[in-house]
Amino acid sequence: MAYDSNDERIYWSDVSHKFIASSNLDGEEFRTWNHSNIETPEFLAIDYLGRNFYYSDSTKQLIGVCTLRGAYCQVVIKHGLTNPRGIAVQSDQGLLAYSNWDDNLDNHPHIGLSGMDGENRVILVNESVRWPNGIAFDMPSNRLFWGEAYFDLLESIRLDGTGRISVKPATKFMSLHPFSVAVFEDTIYWSDYQLRNIQSCHKFTGENHKVVVEPASIQTYGIQIWHELLEPPLYSPCNHERCAHICLIKKGGLEGVCKCATS
């Protein structure tokens, strides 16, 4: 799931109905996105500057993007994906990150980083990774965080691919099977797939481990934190473009590029 603060709308993926949906905070003004490249949508991320949402689709094996206002969609990354899952964008830097899990190591499970137009892609992590789930940028530390469900770890790495850190808090009374993650200040939050709750701890040390939201009667999946500090009020480079369909922000966050929608 994802939150758009500009329009005050919640977005979520529905794998049963094969669409992406949205509503206002009152649960009204329901909208859906149906497209030939949306079949098993998993994670979502909002580009608050370019006014798009990005999604991962494990059946179509791609990272896609759609406009928030309209019906235009486009494939961003296709090559080299087997089970794309977590996705995050950092609009002011023009960065897109994703996770790709796989039990078969020959299929190269990894975590990738690119521009939000899918260009300049690099592989940040491809060793000791198997089930990377949710991911989140943390720009104050210039790092990317993720939950590794196979090894039951919370991990992070600098955006240049150095300084990998693994954290496993004391779990005597709590499981650690992270699904979706979010980072704010010194704390990392995650939804736990086994216990169906939301937990948190210090993002580097694993200290102050606690349950933030008690278990629900249904499975807990996506989580997101919103704060005005996470979305600085900047001028969108897409405002310079007159795109007929979609404008995507390039790596660096200073330029936009027009893309044609796919049917």
WOFENPE-V505588 format. One record per residue. PSI is psi in degrees with one decimal (NA if undefined). BURIAL is + if it has 16 or more other ideal C-beta (glycine too) atoms within 10 Angstrom, else -. D_FIRST is the distance of its C-alpha to the first C-alpha in whole Angstrom. Layout:
psi=PSI burial=BURIAL d_first=D_FIRST
psi=PSI burial=BURIAL d_first=D_FIRST
//
This chain:
psi=163.6 burial=- d_first=0
psi=158.5 burial=+ d_first=4
psi=131.2 burial=+ d_first=7
psi=108.2 burial=+ d_first=10
psi=-26.8 burial=- d_first=13
psi=-46.4 burial=- d_first=16
psi=-1.7 burial=- d_first=15
psi=56.0 burial=- d_first=13
psi=146.6 burial=+ d_first=11
psi=137.2 burial=- d_first=7
psi=142.7 burial=+ d_first=5
psi=158.2 burial=- d_first=4
psi=143.9 burial=+ d_first=7
psi=101.7 burial=- d_first=10
psi=-25.3 burial=- d_first=12
psi=-43.2 burial=- d_first=15
psi=-2.1 burial=- d_first=15
psi=44.6 burial=- d_first=14
psi=170.9 burial=+ d_first=13
psi=136.0 burial=+ d_first=9
psi=165.1 burial=+ d_first=9
psi=150.8 burial=+ d_first=9
psi=167.1 burial=- d_first=12
psi=-179.8 burial=- d_first=13
psi=-12.7 burial=- d_first=13
psi=2.1 burial=- d_first=16
psi=17.9 burial=- d_first=14
psi=180.0 burial=- d_first=17
psi=53.5 burial=- d_first=17
psi=132.7 burial=- d_first=15
psi=153.1 burial=- d_first=14
psi=154.1 burial=- d_first=14
psi=113.0 burial=+ d_first=14
psi=133.2 burial=- d_first=16
psi=156.1 burial=+ d_first=18
psi=-22.7 burial=- d_first=20
psi=13.8 burial=+ d_first=18
psi=105.9 burial=+ d_first=15
psi=-48.0 burial=- d_first=16
psi=71.9 burial=- d_first=14
psi=133.7 burial=+ d_first=10
psi=-82.5 burial=+ d_first=9
psi=156.0 burial=+ d_first=7
psi=156.2 burial=+ d_first=6
psi=136.4 burial=+ d_first=8
psi=130.6 burial=+ d_first=9
psi=97.9 burial=+ d_first=13
psi=-19.5 burial=+ d_first=14
psi=-45.2 burial=+ d_first=18
psi=-12.2 burial=+ d_first=18
psi=50.6 burial=+ d_first=16
psi=164.4 burial=+ d_first=14
psi=144.5 burial=+ d_first=11
psi=150.7 burial=+ d_first=11
psi=156.3 burial=+ d_first=10
psi=143.4 burial=+ d_first=12
psi=114.3 burial=+ d_first=14
psi=-26.6 burial=+ d_first=16
psi=-44.7 burial=- d_first=18
psi=-13.1 burial=+ d_first=19
psi=57.6 burial=+ d_first=19
psi=163.6 burial=+ d_first=18
psi=124.6 burial=+ d_first=15
psi=170.6 burial=+ d_first=15
psi=143.2 burial=+ d_first=14
psi=151.5 burial=+ d_first=15
psi=145.5 burial=+ d_first=16
psi=-34.8 burial=+ d_first=14
psi=94.3 burial=- d_first=17
psi=-170.7 burial=- d_first=19
psi=26.1 burial=- d_first=19
psi=132.6 burial=+ d_first=20
psi=155.6 burial=+ d_first=18
psi=144.1 burial=+ d_first=19
psi=131.7 burial=- d_first=19
psi=-47.4 burial=+ d_first=19
psi=131.2 burial=+ d_first=20
psi=-45.6 burial=- d_first=22
psi=135.3 burial=- d_first=25
psi=9.8 burial=- d_first=24
psi=136.9 burial=+ d_first=21
psi=-46.3 burial=+ d_first=21
psi=69.5 burial=+ d_first=18
psi=138.9 burial=+ d_first=15
psi=-85.6 burial=+ d_first=12
psi=148.2 burial=+ d_first=11
psi=142.7 burial=+ d_first=11
psi=148.1 burial=+ d_first=11
psi=148.8 burial=+ d_first=13
psi=92.4 burial=+ d_first=16
psi=-41.0 burial=+ d_first=17
psi=-15.6 burial=+ d_first=20
psi=-4.1 burial=+ d_first=22
psi=35.4 burial=+ d_first=20
psi=139.4 burial=+ d_first=19
psi=129.3 burial=+ d_first=16
psi=150.2 burial=+ d_first=16
psi=159.2 burial=+ d_first=15
psi=147.5 burial=+ d_first=16
psi=108.5 burial=+ d_first=18
psi=158.7 burial=+ d_first=19
psi=136.3 burial=+ d_first=22
psi=-25.5 burial=- d_first=25
psi=109.9 burial=- d_first=28
psi=-20.1 burial=- d_first=28
psi=-17.3 burial=- d_first=30
psi=3.6 burial=- d_first=27
psi=65.6 burial=- d_first=26
psi=140.2 burial=+ d_first=23
psi=173.7 burial=+ d_first=22
psi=126.5 burial=+ d_first=20
psi=160.4 burial=+ d_first=20
psi=135.6 burial=+ d_first=20
psi=177.8 burial=+ d_first=21
psi=164.5 burial=+ d_first=21
psi=-5.1 burial=+ d_first=19
psi=3.2 burial=+ d_first=21
psi=-2.3 burial=+ d_first=21
psi=166.3 burial=- d_first=25
psi=43.1 burial=- d_first=26
psi=137.8 burial=+ d_first=24
psi=154.1 burial=- d_first=25
psi=114.2 burial=- d_first=25
psi=-41.0 burial=+ d_first=24
psi=126.8 burial=+ d_first=24
psi=13.0 burial=- d_first=26
psi=143.1 burial=- d_first=28
psi=45.6 burial=- d_first=27
psi=138.1 burial=+ d_first=24
psi=-51.4 burial=- d_first=23
psi=60.8 burial=+ d_first=19
psi=125.8 burial=+ d_first=17
psi=-120.1 burial=+ d_first=14
psi=148.9 burial=+ d_first=11
psi=159.0 burial=+ d_first=13
psi=136.8 burial=+ d_first=13
psi=147.9 burial=+ d_first=16
psi=90.5 burial=+ d_first=18
psi=-30.5 burial=+ d_first=21
psi=-32.8 burial=- d_first=23
psi=-1.5 burial=+ d_first=24
psi=44.5 burial=- d_first=23
psi=161.9 burial=+ d_first=21
psi=130.5 burial=+ d_first=18
psi=150.2 burial=+ d_first=17
psi=162.4 burial=+ d_first=16
psi=127.1 burial=+ d_first=16
psi=103.6 burial=+ d_first=19
psi=-24.5 burial=+ d_first=19
psi=-45.2 burial=- d_first=22
psi=0.1 burial=- d_first=24
psi=58.4 burial=- d_first=22
psi=157.2 burial=+ d_first=22
psi=127.9 burial=+ d_first=20
psi=161.7 burial=+ d_first=21
psi=160.9 burial=+ d_first=21
psi=149.1 burial=+ d_first=23
psi=156.3 burial=- d_first=25
psi=-8.7 burial=+ d_first=24
psi=5.7 burial=- d_first=27
psi=9.6 burial=- d_first=27
psi=168.9 burial=- d_first=29
psi=42.3 burial=- d_first=29
psi=134.9 burial=- d_first=27
psi=134.3 burial=+ d_first=26
psi=135.6 burial=- d_first=25
psi=132.2 burial=+ d_first=25
psi=97.8 burial=- d_first=25
psi=160.5 burial=+ d_first=25
psi=126.4 burial=- d_first=28
psi=40.2 burial=- d_first=27
psi=-31.4 burial=- d_first=30
psi=3.3 burial=- d_first=28
psi=144.4 burial=+ d_first=24
psi=167.1 burial=- d_first=23
psi=92.4 burial=+ d_first=21
psi=76.3 burial=+ d_first=19
psi=138.4 burial=+ d_first=15
psi=-77.9 burial=+ d_first=12
psi=144.9 burial=+ d_first=9
psi=155.3 burial=+ d_first=11
psi=146.2 burial=+ d_first=12
psi=135.4 burial=+ d_first=15
psi=125.7 burial=+ d_first=17
psi=-122.8 burial=- d_first=21
psi=9.7 burial=- d_first=22
psi=138.4 burial=- d_first=20
psi=136.1 burial=+ d_first=17
psi=147.6 burial=+ d_first=15
psi=150.1 burial=+ d_first=13
psi=131.2 burial=+ d_first=12
psi=121.1 burial=+ d_first=15
psi=-31.3 burial=+ d_first=15
psi=-47.0 burial=- d_first=19
psi=-9.0 burial=+ d_first=19
psi=29.7 burial=+ d_first=16
psi=-177.0 burial=+ d_first=16
psi=127.1 burial=+ d_first=15
psi=169.6 burial=+ d_first=17
psi=160.4 burial=+ d_first=18
psi=174.5 burial=+ d_first=21
psi=134.7 burial=- d_first=23
psi=-20.8 burial=+ d_first=22
psi=-28.4 burial=- d_first=25
psi=-21.4 burial=- d_first=27
psi=1.5 burial=+ d_first=25
psi=166.0 burial=- d_first=27
psi=41.6 burial=- d_first=26
psi=126.3 burial=+ d_first=24
psi=165.5 burial=- d_first=23
psi=125.2 burial=- d_first=20
psi=-42.2 burial=- d_first=18
psi=125.6 burial=- d_first=17
psi=160.1 burial=- d_first=19
psi=143.2 burial=- d_first=18
psi=166.7 burial=- d_first=17
psi=-12.5 burial=- d_first=19
psi=167.0 burial=- d_first=16
psi=135.6 burial=- d_first=14
psi=127.6 burial=+ d_first=11
psi=-100.7 burial=+ d_first=8
psi=142.9 burial=+ d_first=5
psi=154.7 burial=+ d_first=7
psi=144.9 burial=+ d_first=7
psi=134.8 burial=- d_first=11
psi=134.2 burial=- d_first=12
psi=146.0 burial=- d_first=16
psi=-25.6 burial=- d_first=18
psi=-23.0 burial=- d_first=20
psi=-13.8 burial=+ d_first=17
psi=77.6 burial=+ d_first=17
psi=139.3 burial=- d_first=21
psi=94.7 burial=- d_first=22
psi=160.6 burial=- d_first=24
psi=129.3 burial=- d_first=25
psi=131.5 burial=+ d_first=23
psi=-18.6 burial=+ d_first=25
psi=-15.8 burial=+ d_first=24
psi=-20.6 burial=- d_first=26
psi=-19.0 burial=- d_first=29
psi=154.5 burial=+ d_first=28
psi=67.8 burial=- d_first=29
psi=135.9 burial=+ d_first=27
psi=-31.9 burial=- d_first=27
psi=-76.4 burial=- d_first=24
psi=139.8 burial=+ d_first=22
psi=127.4 burial=+ d_first=22
psi=139.7 burial=+ d_first=21
psi=130.5 burial=+ d_first=21
psi=162.0 burial=+ d_first=24
psi=132.6 burial=+ d_first=24
psi=-25.6 burial=- d_first=25
psi=9.9 burial=+ d_first=24
psi=-15.1 burial=- d_first=27
psi=149.1 burial=+ d_first=27
psi=157.2 burial=+ d_first=25
psi=138.2 burial=+ d_first=26
psi=139.1 burial=- d_first=26
psi=145.1 burial=+ d_first=25
psi=141.9 burial=- d_first=26
psi=153.7 burial=+ d_first=23
psi=149.1 burial=- d_first=23
psi=NA burial=- d_first=24
//
